[in-house]
């Protein structure tokens, strides 16, 4: 969970920007109001955003068949993320529970996002994970205290929704994350967050990890941000 995760950035925006994952920018489009998380990319809420696409492994190898879409929205209170994940066979944890954290969820098929707001201390960040069946875990990470129990017990208040389409062989997962769990001020247009995204597909020895950029560190690092361009 703490190794070989890519680095990119998420920019809060009122406008649209064309971006791909290798540009190291995931743009989040402002929404008029908060909604329940919904794992349906056909909803207007998600169609009004422009996705980035991730189809590379952490060493730059191509995984086109697992090309993963990432969409994002934000309000003054919440950050929303949608993952669109093609698959061949799902690697799912037996006896799933969605009522509480699932420890070591990263050992199964999962979408993960790492979010940091402290640009001076990149070893401090939050981790959010979800599975195709809506299992979840949230972690408050301080790399100077790797075995800190408070970080494991932390509860962000984030919620998820998941949907599996067994015919199309695509699973979708939506996250709704309170900004209060990320920072102590209201978000603003053109604000930049440090974000890493990774998706795990399959079981070892056939495990595939699709990343947003090609880097060998998991710290959510600051990146140069392209300014948002109006439609």
TORKOL-4160 file (C-alpha; in steps of 0.2 Angstrom, whole numbers, padded with zeros to 4 digits, m for minus):
231
<pt num="1" X="0000" Y="0000" Z="0000"/>
<pt num="2" X="0015" Y="0012" Z="0003"/>
<pt num="3" X="0025" Y="0008" Z="m0012"/>
<pt num="4" X="0027" Y="0012" Z="m0031"/>
<pt num="5" X="0011" Y="0023" Z="m0032"/>
<pt num="6" X="0011" Y="0037" Z="m0045"/>
<pt num="7" X="0011" Y="0056" Z="m0043"/>
<pt num="8" X="0000" Y="0068" Z="m0051"/>
<pt num="9" X="m0011" Y="0083" Z="m0046"/>
<pt num="10" X="m0029" Y="0088" Z="m0045"/>
<pt num="11" X="m0035" Y="0105" Z="m0049"/>
<pt num="12" X="m0052" Y="0113" Z="m0043"/>
<pt num="13" X="m0059" Y="0122" Z="m0058"/>
<pt num="14" X="m0075" Y="0131" Z="m0063"/>
<pt num="15" X="m0070" Y="0128" Z="m0081"/>
<pt num="16" X="m0065" Y="0113" Z="m0092"/>
<pt num="17" X="m0048" Y="0108" Z="m0097"/>
<pt num="18" X="m0042" Y="0094" Z="m0108"/>
<pt num="19" X="m0030" Y="0083" Z="m0099"/>
<pt num="20" X="m0023" Y="0065" Z="m0100"/>
<pt num="21" X="m0016" Y="0056" Z="m0085"/>
<pt num="22" X="0002" Y="0057" Z="m0092"/>
<pt num="23" X="0000" Y="0076" Z="m0091"/>
<pt num="24" X="0000" Y="0074" Z="m0072"/>
<pt num="25" X="m0016" Y="0084" Z="m0070"/>
<pt num="26" X="m0034" Y="0078" Z="m0065"/>
<pt num="27" X="m0046" Y="0092" Z="m0066"/>
<pt num="28" X="m0061" Y="0093" Z="m0054"/>
<pt num="29" X="m0076" Y="0103" Z="m0061"/>
<pt num="30" X="m0087" Y="0112" Z="m0048"/>
<pt num="31" X="m0104" Y="0106" Z="m0045"/>
<pt num="32" X="m0119" Y="0117" Z="m0040"/>
<pt num="33" X="m0124" Y="0106" Z="m0026"/>
<pt num="34" X="m0120" Y="0091" Z="m0016"/>
<pt num="35" X="m0127" Y="0074" Z="m0021"/>
<pt num="36" X="m0126" Y="0056" Z="m0015"/>
<pt num="37" X="m0111" Y="0046" Z="m0023"/>
<pt num="38" X="m0117" Y="0037" Z="m0039"/>
<pt num="39" X="m0107" Y="0025" Z="m0049"/>
<pt num="40" X="m0115" Y="0028" Z="m0065"/>
<pt num="41" X="m0104" Y="0038" Z="m0078"/>
<pt num="42" X="m0120" Y="0041" Z="m0089"/>
<pt num="43" X="m0127" Y="0053" Z="m0076"/>
<pt num="44" X="m0127" Y="0071" Z="m0080"/>
<pt num="45" X="m0117" Y="0075" Z="m0064"/>
<pt num="46" X="m0102" Y="0065" Z="m0072"/>
<pt num="47" X="m0105" Y="0069" Z="m0090"/>
<pt num="48" X="m0102" Y="0087" Z="m0087"/>
<pt num="49" X="m0084" Y="0083" Z="m0083"/>
<pt num="50" X="m0069" Y="0078" Z="m0094"/>
<pt num="51" X="m0060" Y="0062" Z="m0089"/>
<pt num="52" X="m0042" Y="0058" Z="m0089"/>
<pt num="53" X="m0037" Y="0040" Z="m0094"/>
<pt num="54" X="m0024" Y="0029" Z="m0086"/>
<pt num="55" X="m0018" Y="0014" Z="m0096"/>
<pt num="56" X="0001" Y="0012" Z="m0090"/>
<pt num="57" X="0009" Y="0002" Z="m0077"/>
<pt num="58" X="0021" Y="0010" Z="m0064"/>
<pt num="59" X="0036" Y="0006" Z="m0076"/>
<pt num="60" X="0027" Y="0013" Z="m0091"/>
<pt num="61" X="0021" Y="m0004" Z="m0098"/>
<pt num="62" X="0005" Y="m0003" Z="m0108"/>
<pt num="63" X="m0012" Y="m0010" Z="m0101"/>
<pt num="64" X="m0024" Y="m0004" Z="m0114"/>
<pt num="65" X="m0037" Y="m0017" Z="m0110"/>
<pt num="66" X="m0038" Y="m0010" Z="m0092"/>
<pt num="67" X="m0039" Y="0008" Z="m0098"/>
<pt num="68" X="m0046" Y="0017" Z="m0083"/>
<pt num="69" X="m0056" Y="0033" Z="m0083"/>
<pt num="70" X="m0055" Y="0045" Z="m0069"/>
<pt num="71" X="m0068" Y="0060" Z="m0067"/>
<pt num="72" X="m0070" Y="0072" Z="m0053"/>
<pt num="73" X="m0081" Y="0086" Z="m0046"/>
<pt num="74" X="m0081" Y="0097" Z="m0031"/>
<pt num="75" X="m0092" Y="0108" Z="m0020"/>
<pt num="76" X="m0088" Y="0119" Z="m0005"/>
<pt num="77" X="m0090" Y="0104" Z="0006"/>
<pt num="78" X="m0086" Y="0088" Z="m0004"/>
<pt num="79" X="m0074" Y="0081" Z="m0017"/>
<pt num="80" X="m0081" Y="0068" Z="m0029"/>
<pt num="81" X="m0071" Y="0055" Z="m0039"/>
<pt num="82" X="m0077" Y="0042" Z="m0051"/>
<pt num="83" X="m0067" Y="0027" Z="m0057"/>
<pt num="84" X="m0072" Y="0018" Z="m0073"/>
<pt num="85" X="m0063" Y="0001" Z="m0073"/>
<pt num="86" X="m0063" Y="m0012" Z="m0087"/>
<pt num="87" X="m0059" Y="m0030" Z="m0081"/>
<pt num="88" X="m0057" Y="m0048" Z="m0086"/>
<pt num="89" X="m0059" Y="m0057" Z="m0070"/>
<pt num="90" X="m0062" Y="m0049" Z="m0053"/>
<pt num="91" X="m0051" Y="m0053" Z="m0038"/>
<pt num="92" X="m0063" Y="m0050" Z="m0024"/>
<pt num="93" X="m0062" Y="m0052" Z="m0005"/>
<pt num="94" X="m0073" Y="m0066" Z="0002"/>
<pt num="95" X="m0087" Y="m0061" Z="0014"/>
<pt num="96" X="m0087" Y="m0042" Z="0010"/>
<pt num="97" X="m0093" Y="m0029" Z="0022"/>
<pt num="98" X="m0098" Y="m0011" Z="0018"/>
<pt num="99" X="m0103" Y="m0006" Z="0035"/>
<pt num="100" X="m0085" Y="m0003" Z="0042"/>
<pt num="101" X="m0067" Y="m0001" Z="0036"/>
<pt num="102" X="m0060" Y="m0016" Z="0027"/>
<pt num="103" X="m0042" Y="m0019" Z="0033"/>
<pt num="104" X="m0029" Y="m0023" Z="0019"/>
<pt num="105" X="m0042" Y="m0020" Z="0006"/>
<pt num="106" X="m0027" Y="m0016" Z="m0005"/>
<pt num="107" X="m0024" Y="m0034" Z="m0007"/>
<pt num="108" X="m0039" Y="m0036" Z="m0019"/>
<pt num="109" X="m0046" Y="m0027" Z="m0034"/>
<pt num="110" X="m0047" Y="m0009" Z="m0028"/>
<pt num="111" X="m0046" Y="0009" Z="m0034"/>
<pt num="112" X="m0036" Y="0021" Z="m0022"/>
<pt num="113" X="m0033" Y="0039" Z="m0021"/>
<pt num="114" X="m0020" Y="0048" Z="m0010"/>
<pt num="115" X="m0023" Y="0066" Z="m0007"/>
<pt num="116" X="m0011" Y="0078" Z="0001"/>
<pt num="117" X="m0014" Y="0097" Z="0005"/>
<pt num="118" X="0003" Y="0101" Z="0014"/>
<pt num="119" X="0015" Y="0106" Z="0001"/>
<pt num="120" X="0029" Y="0107" Z="0013"/>
<pt num="121" X="0027" Y="0090" Z="0022"/>
<pt num="122" X="0024" Y="0078" Z="0008"/>
<pt num="123" X="0024" Y="0063" Z="0020"/>
<pt num="124" X="0007" Y="0068" Z="0027"/>
<pt num="125" X="m0008" Y="0063" Z="0017"/>
<pt num="126" X="m0024" Y="0054" Z="0017"/>
<pt num="127" X="m0028" Y="0038" Z="0008"/>
<pt num="128" X="m0045" Y="0032" Z="0002"/>
<pt num="129" X="m0049" Y="0015" Z="m0006"/>
<pt num="130" X="m0064" Y="0006" Z="m0013"/>
<pt num="131" X="m0068" Y="m0011" Z="m0020"/>
<pt num="132" X="m0080" Y="m0016" Z="m0035"/>
<pt num="133" X="m0092" Y="m0021" Z="m0021"/>
<pt num="134" X="m0092" Y="m0005" Z="m0011"/>
<pt num="135" X="m0080" Y="m0010" Z="0003"/>
<pt num="136" X="m0069" Y="0004" Z="0008"/>
<pt num="137" X="m0055" Y="0010" Z="0020"/>
<pt num="138" X="m0048" Y="0027" Z="0024"/>
<pt num="139" X="m0031" Y="0031" Z="0032"/>
<pt num="140" X="m0022" Y="0046" Z="0039"/>
<pt num="141" X="m0004" Y="0044" Z="0034"/>
<pt num="142" X="0011" Y="0051" Z="0042"/>
<pt num="143" X="0027" Y="0043" Z="0036"/>
<pt num="144" X="0036" Y="0049" Z="0051"/>
<pt num="145" X="0025" Y="0038" Z="0061"/>
<pt num="146" X="0022" Y="0022" Z="0050"/>
<pt num="147" X="0014" Y="0012" Z="0064"/>
<pt num="148" X="0003" Y="0025" Z="0071"/>
<pt num="149" X="m0014" Y="0017" Z="0077"/>
<pt num="150" X="m0023" Y="0034" Z="0076"/>
<pt num="151" X="m0020" Y="0034" Z="0057"/>
<pt num="152" X="m0028" Y="0017" Z="0055"/>
<pt num="153" X="m0043" Y="0022" Z="0066"/>
<pt num="154" X="m0046" Y="0039" Z="0058"/>
<pt num="155" X="m0063" Y="0041" Z="0050"/>
<pt num="156" X="m0065" Y="0054" Z="0037"/>
<pt num="157" X="m0083" Y="0052" Z="0034"/>
<pt num="158" X="m0081" Y="0048" Z="0016"/>
<pt num="159" X="m0094" Y="0038" Z="0007"/>
<pt num="160" X="m0094" Y="0027" Z="m0008"/>
<pt num="161" X="m0105" Y="0019" Z="m0022"/>
<pt num="162" X="m0100" Y="0004" Z="m0033"/>
<pt num="163" X="m0108" Y="m0005" Z="m0048"/>
<pt num="164" X="m0102" Y="m0020" Z="m0058"/>
<pt num="165" X="m0108" Y="m0023" Z="m0076"/>
<pt num="166" X="m0104" Y="m0041" Z="m0079"/>
<pt num="167" X="m0109" Y="m0041" Z="m0097"/>
<pt num="168" X="m0098" Y="m0026" Z="m0102"/>
<pt num="169" X="m0085" Y="m0031" Z="m0089"/>
<pt num="170" X="m0083" Y="m0014" Z="m0081"/>
<pt num="171" X="m0084" Y="m0009" Z="m0063"/>
<pt num="172" X="m0087" Y="0009" Z="m0058"/>
<pt num="173" X="m0084" Y="0016" Z="m0041"/>
<pt num="174" X="m0088" Y="0033" Z="m0034"/>
<pt num="175" X="m0081" Y="0042" Z="m0019"/>
<pt num="176" X="m0088" Y="0057" Z="m0009"/>
<pt num="177" X="m0074" Y="0065" Z="0002"/>
<pt num="178" X="m0078" Y="0079" Z="0014"/>
<pt num="179" X="m0065" Y="0093" Z="0012"/>
<pt num="180" X="m0065" Y="0095" Z="0031"/>
<pt num="181" X="m0056" Y="0078" Z="0031"/>
<pt num="182" X="m0043" Y="0085" Z="0020"/>
<pt num="183" X="m0039" Y="0103" Z="0025"/>
<pt num="184" X="m0045" Y="0117" Z="0037"/>
<pt num="185" X="m0051" Y="0129" Z="0024"/>
<pt num="186" X="m0065" Y="0130" Z="0011"/>
<pt num="187" X="m0059" Y="0125" Z="m0006"/>
<pt num="188" X="m0057" Y="0138" Z="m0020"/>
<pt num="189" X="m0057" Y="0138" Z="m0039"/>
<pt num="190" X="m0039" Y="0134" Z="m0046"/>
<pt num="191" X="m0034" Y="0127" Z="m0029"/>
<pt num="192" X="m0022" Y="0113" Z="m0032"/>
<pt num="193" X="m0021" Y="0097" Z="m0021"/>
<pt num="194" X="m0007" Y="0084" Z="m0022"/>
<pt num="195" X="m0015" Y="0068" Z="m0028"/>
<pt num="196" X="m0010" Y="0050" Z="m0033"/>
<pt num="197" X="m0021" Y="0037" Z="m0041"/>
<pt num="198" X="m0019" Y="0019" Z="m0043"/>
<pt num="199" X="m0030" Y="0004" Z="m0048"/>
<pt num="200" X="m0026" Y="m0014" Z="m0044"/>
<pt num="201" X="m0033" Y="m0028" Z="m0055"/>
<pt num="202" X="m0031" Y="m0046" Z="m0053"/>
<pt num="203" X="m0022" Y="m0058" Z="m0040"/>
<pt num="204" X="m0003" Y="m0061" Z="m0040"/>
<pt num="205" X="0006" Y="m0067" Z="m0050"/>
<pt num="206" X="m0005" Y="m0059" Z="m0063"/>
<pt num="207" X="m0008" Y="m0043" Z="m0053"/>
<pt num="208" X="m0009" Y="m0027" Z="m0064"/>
<pt num="209" X="m0007" Y="m0010" Z="m0056"/>
<pt num="210" X="m0013" Y="0005" Z="m0067"/>
<pt num="211" X="m0006" Y="0022" Z="m0063"/>
<pt num="212" X="m0010" Y="0039" Z="m0068"/>
<pt num="213" X="0008" Y="0044" Z="m0071"/>
<pt num="214" X="0025" Y="0034" Z="m0072"/>
<pt num="215" X="0034" Y="0037" Z="m0056"/>
<pt num="216" X="0041" Y="0025" Z="m0043"/>
<pt num="217" X="0036" Y="0034" Z="m0027"/>
<pt num="218" X="0019" Y="0035" Z="m0018"/>
<pt num="219" X="0020" Y="0052" Z="m0010"/>
<pt num="220" X="0007" Y="0064" Z="m0016"/>
<pt num="221" X="0020" Y="0076" Z="m0023"/>
<pt num="222" X="0018" Y="0094" Z="m0030"/>
<pt num="223" X="0018" Y="0095" Z="m0049"/>
<pt num="224" X="0017" Y="0110" Z="m0061"/>
<pt num="225" X="m0001" Y="0113" Z="m0065"/>
<pt num="226" X="m0007" Y="0119" Z="m0082"/>
<pt num="227" X="m0020" Y="0133" Z="m0080"/>
<pt num="228" X="m0038" Y="0129" Z="m0083"/>
<pt num="229" X="m0044" Y="0135" Z="m0100"/>
<pt num="230" X="m0062" Y="0140" Z="m0103"/>
<pt num="231" X="m0073" Y="0130" Z="m0115"/>
